């Protein structure tokens, strides 16, 4: 539920009894795409704001937290990621982070709603600055079907940068999708999924992701928490799954010597994010291996 009162955009989380507001200068854009209602606002202090079906997607000011954590832990855990596929992520922020890795030869953004990308090009040009990189490929269609069709064993890292698990994104949080992703991954392959708020969703969505990934054959599963001020509770997470490799170990020296700029991610942030809070270890007891707690 959203409200626009006296120059404030508010997203109300009715079942939590909370709300998040940003003071806005003006609405820049509104349209009903074939998939969702897309709105863009100019805010007073957070730059531009993208909203899909009333839910805050990103702002210019704080999206780097989410995009860097969706990308770099997974890419510095895989031994040599060459082909990376982003499911969703139409704002192109994750694609930009992926393409910072010089070893990546091919990156795909598989977004169901082309309008999200077109409006991001217009209102978030800084996120789209690598879109002309010859390694960048765009497919506008359903990520669930794309994963069914892709050549088995051909992908190194899958990043599921989706909306909440409702509507077209529901099937991206499902056992069948993880099975398809598992088949798509090559040796040492990793899938990483945005996994909502640790405070709100550990017993539900995060627990289900752990269970489903393991059932699909991804034997190692690790949730990493990070701040994201504009999402419910301000605390968010991603969950990585791997067939073969424990996810506690990453290419630390490569992370330290990364040949590109980050604003949040570094070796210490990565190490810290691997430490799962005790209440999550307790809640995921049946799902978490002792060495991952
Ligand atoms: N960071 C955001 C968050 O967690 O709220 C997500 C950003 S990104 C804009 C999410 C994108 O996932 C949306 O543009 C949406 O259209 C896309 N999406 C949802 N379901 C999809 C599907 N089945 N296949 C491909 N893209 C999908």
Boltz pocket constraint, residues with backbone or C-beta under 6 A from the ligand:
constraints:
  - pocket:
      binder: B
      contacts: [[A, 35], [A, 56], [A, 57], [A, 58], [A, 66], [A, 87], [A, 88], [A, 89], [A, 90], [A, 91], [A, 110], [A, 111], [A, 112], [A, 113], [A, 116], [A, 141], [A, 142], [A, 143], [A, 144], [A, 161], [A, 162], [A, 163], [A, 164], [A, 168], [A, 169], [A, 170], [A, 172], [A, 194]]
      max_distance: 6.0
